Amino acid sequence: MEKRKLFHFLWIVLLVASCGQKATTPPPAAISLRDVFPGNNAISGWTRDGNTETYTGDTLYDLVDGQADAFFAYNFEQVAVQSYASEDNVLRIEIWQLATPADAYGLFTRNRSGEPANIGNEGDTDPGRRLAFWQDRYYAQVRGRQALEDATLCAFAEAIVAALPTGGETPALMSKLPPDGLLPRSAIFFRQEISIQDEIWLGGENILGLTAQTEGVLAHYTLNDARALLLMVQYPDADAAATSLSALTAAQVDGLLAADANHTRLAAVFGDTDPTTAADLLAAALK
């Protein structure tokens, strides 16, 4: 009887201890990117053209000389490239592996330039030429050398979707964008300044104190027939947000209309809209 009581007591202790432990996030699924590409004639009439090439941080410049920093800004890990040939065309597939789903989403938004496509978590297409999407921590792109059927682009993309891990949530900061006046599909999720320099020039001196872990978003708005850019950055603490706000206002960036911080989030409005409208957008962003 005493042994049974002791066993029962120990079982309760272990149960309570285990319930009190914090849940740990499992590491990202480990896959071989080489195994993701469709085999010969998996898509009828298309065979592999050459071997799969894989590039890491040390060799990425061999693939995208002069543009590698734009990928490093999203915590790049590796990319695999495979070409396919038919009787009259060639297409190329790139599968980019980033550190997190947020990075994959960010790279997708940074390169989004066409029409929405229902593939993966979210897709983007130039019909008859290119189809891209993100899923889990991967960004994939299928591109034809010449015009080709959209059905072919979709067939390759769907094969890749089926072979990649599923999942990946849109970063929470994206939900903080005020909806009124927001131009659809204009928002860029970023971590480093280089990712938004084509949209806005902040001086190139990292006045916002951005790091590889920072979360930021830049989005286009049309308000009262005028354009505006809303920038938001989420910081790890209120001091970092306040310091970056002071640096931004002191830098006298062209087009800055309003800026403020609310605890750990900084927001700034740039553009041509009137001061009252800019202030309203800023308040909505920090609400």
N, C-alpha and C positions, 0 to 999 in steps of 0.2 A: 504493500500500500504506500509506504513511504517513498519507494522508488517511483511509483506512478505519480505521486504528488510532485516529486522533484522533476521528473520528465515534463509534466504539465507546466510547471513554473518556468523551466528553461525554454520551452516552446513559445510561451507568451513573451518572454524577454526577447527572443529572436524575432518574433513577429513584429513587436513594437519597434525594435531597432531597425528592421528592414523598412517599415512604413515611414520612418523618420528620415530615411536617406533621400537625398535629392536625386531625381531621375536624371540619368546621363543621356546626352544625345549621341546616338551611334555614329561612328565615322561614316563619311560618304562611301557609297558602294564602290568597290574596286572592280573595274572592268578593263578589258583590253580594247582600246579603241580600234585596233585592227579587226576585231571580231564583229564590230558594229556594221561594217560596210557590207552591202549585198554581194553575193557571189556572182560568178559568171552566169549570165542569162536568168538570174533571179528576176530581173525585169527583162522581158522578152526583147531580143535583138541587141542587148547591150552586154559587152564583156569588159573586164578590167583591162585598162591600158597602162601597163607598167605596174610597179610595186607600190604598196602603201608607204608613204613617207611620213615620219613622225619627227616633230620639232619640239624642243624644250626651251627653257630659258636661255641656255647657252647657244642655241642654234636658230632661234626664232628670226634673227636678223637675216638669215639665209633665205627665209620665205618672204618676209615683209620688210625689206631693208628700208630704214627711215621711218617706219610706222610701228615698230615693235613697242615703243613706250605707250602707245594707245591701248595695247592689250595688257601690258604689265600693270596698267592703272586699274584693271579689274582682276588682279590677283591671278594672272595667267599661270597655268601649270604645264599644259602640253596641247598640241594640235596635231591631228592626223589628216593627211590629204590623200585622196585616191581619185584617179581619172578613169572614165569609162568611154568606150567608143562604140558607135553604131556604124552602119554603112556610110552615113553621110554627115555625122556630127560627132562632137566630143563634149562631154560634160565633166565638171570637176566638183567633188564634194569635200568640204572642210568640216571637221568636227573639232570644236574648241572645248577643252576641259578647263574650267575655272575652279577656284577654291570652294565657292558656295553657290547655291541657287541665286542669291542676290547678285553675285557678280555676273552670272550668265544672263540674268534679266537685264542688268545694266548694259552689258555689251550688246544685247539685242536692241535696246532702246537707242543706243548710240549709233547703230547702223541701220535703224529702221528708216526706210525711204520710199516705200511703195504703197501697195494696197494691203489691207488686212487679209489674212488667210487663216482658215480653220485647221491648223496643224500643230501638234505639240501643245504646249501650254498657251502659246500665242505665236502666230506666224505673220510673215511679211513677204509680199511677192511683187515682182515686176513680171506680169504675165508673159509667158512664152520665153522667159529669159532666166529668171532667178526665183528661188524660193528659200526662205530662211525661217528658223524657229528656235525657241529655247525650251528646254525641258530638264528638270533637276538642275545639275550644275553644268549643263552642256549647251552650247550654241552651235547650231549646224546650218550650213549653207550649201545649196545645190545650184550650180550655175552652168548654163550651156554656152559653148563657144559661139554657136549660132542659134537663131530662133528654133524652138522646139515645142512640141505639144505640152500643154499644161498637165495633161494626164501623165506624161512621163516624169515631169518634175514631182508631181504628187506621189507617184509610185515609188520613186527613190526615197522621198521624204518619209513616207509612211513606213517603209522598211526600216529606216533608221530609228524612227519613233518607237517601233516595236522592239528594237534591240537595246535601246537606252533605258536606264532606270527611270521610273516614273516619279512624279512629284515636283515640288518647287513652288513656293508661295511668293507672290508679289511682295516686295518690301513694304512694311507697315507705313513708312513715311509717305508712300504714294497716296494713301487714303486721306492724308491731311491736305491735299490740294483742294482749294475751294472750287466747286464745280461751275459756278456762274462765269461765263466768258472763256472757259478753258478750251483751247483748240484741241480737238481729238487727236490722240497719238502724237502729241508734240512733246510730252514730258520725257526728259532724259534722267535716268538714275545714274548717279556718279559717286565716285570716291575721291578722285583727284581732279585738279583744275584742268589738266590737259583734255579731259573728256568733254568739256563744255566751251573750250576756247573758240570753236567755230561759231558759237552762238553769242558769246559775250567775252570781252577781254577785261580781265581783272588785274592785269599788270604782269602776270607771270612770276610773281614773287611769293605765291602761296600765302597771301594776306589772311586767308580764312583758316589757316592752320589745319589743312586737310591731311589725312593720313590714309594708309591702306585700309583702315577699319572705319573711316568716316562714312556716313550715309548722307547723301545730298540729292536734291531733285531740282531741275530747272525746267520750267514749263512756259509756253506761250499763251497769252490771253488777248482777247479783243474786248475792250470795254469802252463804251460810249464812242464807238467808231475810231478808237485809237488803240495802238498796240502796247502791250506791256509784257515784261518778263518777270516771272516770280521765281526767286531762288530761295530754297530752304535747306538748312544743314542741321542735322541732329548730332549733338556733341555728347561726350560721356559725362560731362558735369557742367554746372552753371558757370563756373569760372572760365572754362574754355570758351563757352558761348559768348560771354561778356568781353573777353579779350579779343575775340575775332570780330565782334561788333565794333569795338573801338578802332581796330586796325582798318576795317572796311570804311568806316566813316571818315577816317583821317586820310585815306588814300585818294579821295576825290575821284572816284571812278566815274567815267563818262556815263551819263544817263541815269545815275542813281537818283531815285525819287524819294524813297523812304526805306528805312531799315530799323529793326528792333530785335530784341531777343526776349523770349519768355522761358525762363528757367534754362533748359538744355537745348532749346531750338532757336536758331537764328533764321530770320526771314528778311528779304530785301526785294524791293520792286524797282525795276528799271524800265525805261521806255519813253513814250511820248504822251501818255495819258495825263490828265490834270492831277494836281496834288491831292484833291479830296478823294478822287477815285483810287489813287495809289494808296492813300491811307486806309481806305475801306478794304482793299485787297490785302494789305498787310495785316490788318486786324483780323480778317477772316482766316488768314494763314496761321496766325498765332493763337487762335481761339482754343 
